[in-house]
Amino acid sequence: MPTLAPRLALCLASLSALAQSAPAPDTQDQALPEVKVKAKKQDYKPEAAPSPKITQSLLDTPQSITVVPKAVIEDQGVTTLRDTLRNVAGISLAAGEGGSQGDNLTLRGFTARNDIYLDGMRDFGSYYRDAFDYDQVEVLKGPSSMMFGRGSTGGVVNQVTKSPSLKQAAEAELMGGSDDTRRMAADLNLPIAPHSALRLNAVTQDGGVAGRDLAENHRSGFAPSLAFGLGTDTRLRFDYFHLQENDIPDYGLPWVFNRPAPVNRNAYYGFQDANFLRATVDQWTAKVEHDISANVTVRDQARYARATRNAQITEAKILTSYTPATPVDAMQVTRNQIAVASTETMLWNQLDVTWKIGADRVRNTLVAGIEGGRETSDPIRYTWTGVPGTSLMDPDENQPFAGTSAVRSRVQTTADSLAFYAMDTLSLGEHLDLTGGLRWDRFKADYVQSVAPAVSLDRTDEMTSVRAALVYKPVPSGSLYLSYGTSFNPSAESLSLSAKTSDLAPEKNRTFEVGTKWEWAGGKLTLRGALYRLEKLNARVPDPTNSALNILGGDQRVDGAEIEMAGAVTDRWQIYTGYAFADTEVVSTTLVNTQGNPLANAPKHTFNLWTTYELTESLTLGGGASFVSERAASSTLDAATMRLKTAPGYTVFNAMAKYRLSPRFDLQANLANLGNRAYFDLLHPGHVVPGAGRSLTISLAARF
């Protein structure tokens, strides 16, 4: 890849020139105020979620919502969605699926790989997301089909992008560090008329992974956004988002009798010259908002998105002929090649209206809308034979790649969706809110497999999702709530069908939650706690009388508790922390050796802490920790050993120091995994990926 230096120099020069000498727009004798650079302390306490479907403040919203603000992301020096979500208790990260790479996570015990959103619309692509365009990241916990449609068993993740404003500003960041890490990011906001502005964010990054031989990540992207009518009754915004990656991917280590292989954590089982992951994502979005009156706002948002992916990744597996008595230094591994080329598209539209009715003692806030569109997925999967194996204890990544490939499956899936929804919040005085919501979805999927044996399947589901909640506010700074919500998972949720599932109705989920939220220190610090029960009432399980079919005969349950605190303890001390407990269980199933076991990738305990203290006006120190308890890669016991595939728990410590060189420049150092702890970060039933070792990055941030 080209070096970063030319791109960096060009970007910095352009930003400086644009920010300092851009011609002022014709303001008809209304000149914009002079821009003064002033370093502003950013807040760890978020005020609100920008979604129009969330009409109350976070304090008064009857749902567990965790918001990771931009200030936390920047202070930690994290650059991906995956690392951003390490700040959210109740989330555990997972390794890539066999045919679907990209961000994969478990939320409240259930996979949320298909529940990632970008500005309120599904972000469906199988890619690794960069944080360069984030204003904040929101995690809405508990079934949310009433707001988002299919999926959302444990909740959803919504990425909120940076938006244009009428304040002229420009920022640039240079980052370098261990493992050949090099990153450049830029953020330019430029008013171009009295009520219009342009914002451009861009990034490029190259680097390896600490402690993992050969694994590399190369990403670049840009996200221009153009807004008209800012500060007026009618606002129009056009966004384009582009991200591409070219990685040497890492599927880590094999399982050896239900434990991660006892090898050096830098062992790499792939082929240096034959493993790759190339992905490109493009999204075009248009959004218009119009205030009919002070109490009525209409919005429409449309998006077309396209994602392409081409991957060949090695998954190491030990030979099935080995027994626990076999010496590990005598073991060989097979190198299963996971190879896929795919194109996915989405054309979607959301139209909604917010109507505020009444005043004083009785007030209504109604949100109603219609949304729908078309999604397609056309993956081609390949199978490889004759690929050479290697030693478990001493793998040879430089071994020449060999083998024969053939198309294993060629699939075309088209899914059409249509939904109507309405949610109303009735405020009775200053102390009581009642919320009710109803949504109807129609989801139709057509699935064609053209490689023998050819298969043509279709499935149409119509589902109703509900939400109900009560909020009691004893004082303006506190609330207590009780809520109930449902969600559904159709068989074609991930744009895939099979003969086993095509005749099955959706799985149904429900959550009961009781919680409380409080603001302290004059509203600068928030504390949130919740208890909940989440149930999947009819999980898909094998038919005990016909192994070729599934039935809706399973029951899964999660009983959990969460507590979070975020904000400023004092003017100099900020904190962001959370703890989650989740007792998960497969209550009933037809699967042998599964009933009574915990759900996959669902640790019982997760904890995160990040805190910073401003020692002087120029120097800020910070640090934190992440803890994840033991978790299983699968809910099914191994028939030979009668054990689950499990990885031990771990704690990782991180630190930061930031020095303000001047009002325009900050110098920051971030040290991750201070103790160089060896741990297992990403789990999958077929492989387990070690966490990154100790790494250091140093960044220079400039404001113009």
Steps between C-alpha positions, in 0.01 A plus 500: 500500500622859451661666799299729721737797482380651169135457592564647843683804376236573240216462751660725762579768247148490362338515842712791611433694183127434502450576867713814514441661164174366361299783348206607708164421343270772380300564813316810381670721760483225765864398541581185690676558832878477508623149566704469819679180579430391854563157642174390655481227758275231357238336715468130583131549580277479189181702506277327247471250221425681171253242366152651442358176642647592840295803599600537865833582661722204588406557864129451424527226233376167644775286351863413569697718259876531510653784300874507437579866424771626270702624797546146634590366155764769451651476848538124466655535156276225361443489127234232440142424594621177659729680745239769565254232613746373762366791705153344518433250778283215377672476160750227417681488168504195276717375216392516137245250375598243240356685203452846653797701617481836673378624835329228700376539855271357764265732690315379808577140405386509134685572179465854368700460178196605296393774742754772417357831374637822354296811581192289566517283186634145484874485427493154350844454344746238623796730564710637786376847589731796565419773754622797291150641438344432842335766709388228743400135510171394661410158631125454554457187709208261503270393213448798272300367204235763572756765400728316257316199358636149476777385733615693808455209742752645745494852359655709223813706441451837328795696363432875498707689244634852516272760347561839337455814709534876450816514709818503294752247627770261385684223680770257399666214682825317437557171677796267504603217722612146552425224249553748215182688587450811286176695491385831366151642559351835407175682578404820318180697557449797269198734487430580135190721535295652783312172556720246322815310589731232374672244721765258388658221704777280365733232629779268394665242722761227466629270770541159651365339815715482812598142574352354180744415225406608147150633578463844339229762462486759223200734490412825333178691476330834465157637589385834353175649625319803357220673690258775397249695705681471832315702760187523282170313485613282208830317515657286229809283535693282255756246625742271328705239686784297352728253675732241355727249667774269383607276787698189574229349722546297814286206610732430788553158654322166484315346790676200651253285690277796586779732612702752300809334357791513750734683261678835484245775453682627191454167317346565158353209305420674175700566184680830477445532126159336465279639779315825438188695582398777263179693558351821364193676639317793339190664643301794364245663732258789458298640789242780513330641809220755506345668802137548410459681831675519834330170590504302174808380310508276193816311398594283206829314463603289201813291452663286237792287614728253331766277656739263326722245667766257382669284762713193543579423863662201665326330791725248676352178638668203666451160343195311626706185553683651797405417858576684826792260543669623180802723577436852376845519341400209277179661380446632149226739392295518184467840341137546410471777242198725549459667162214727394423776251180695552305810412229637724270795435228688683245757382302635796270784596367624835219754533378611840324782678539627856196675646497666841152557638387682810684701761534550873358200690419260214730465199524249216797431276407277208743352246350314204656385179541263212821343376613231265719403214692225328817316605702260289784260573685304231786301657711244317674260735793281402638177636869409489655154494863394517608793719816403694476472877757608754628434850286610793799612708712644218281618210669612179330812365755521216405160363392530134125489459358217292164340435204478268190717531143445389179696541315357800194725484371789291211679667271787408272634773255788466306623801220759492383670819210725592414631846258737671560618856373742762622583851340740744626644828235648727633730772267547796637793691865514596528157657344235276553391139321216321643362175344260253613391156383269222667393175397272216765349270477303180824326400518297178815318390573312176802269508656327200795261514613435143783250564393136516296405682304801379257642755230764475332612823284786614353613827259780598450602862268757653567592861378750757739641758397692811650715771348630822659693785430708808738768632470658843706814568509573874732798440620673182841333530379141534268244346380145560351291222339171413499384137399212277602439139500232231701414191508233229762310300378367164679205341639726225613771745858494367384465136547125495257208498521123505262210461526450876361843582296627203170375642556643848331808639725758672650446842338723763674684782387710793664703778376624835719776645493718811752776540594839633702798374639793699701815441750624757748787536266754350414277207862430402501136615248227422435168670288226343396157627266229370378147564355300212380165374536424129338190350513338158175308509524275193860456392574300186622150592535169310183298447545185715305294246662635180861621504450680167264753662492744787212581731419793726542302819775667703498740792791728600516743789725776635462653847718804536597813688692808388639815658676787322641840592625771264594865521700746707556425868676836535608768255825308450395135542290309246390138514333247271429159651254213499442149628261236365394162636327251270386154602424328169346158449370270229178414685373240255617354169508180298878527460692233686738628771370859475211544743594690816821641352581872464449680169794535264744789549303625801729567799332520837695814596625794293650820640658809350660808655653807342589813692705815439631772729618843395813557709562843350347705220748330268538145632229232524561143611260211453466128533261214525431130485278249324394171656322211331431180691522146362273431203416215268528498121202265470211386718552133412724263695762311302380141476848354564604713798158619623641852531418836346747687283595775743757777526614633838409845622743789484571855613684750281633837622553810285645848559512843337690828536402816312701820491362824357788657313291807411134585442544347154703185569468198731756224538358171628644159586288186547634174640271199451527172692749642750591161643530334158234257619453189287126446462240374255292779357276367221323165516341283232414129511764437234784723622610744769695825448752621761476859616757759395814533708647817646500789253586868506362775279593867500277752328513867420165674467474843340211747492483782247 
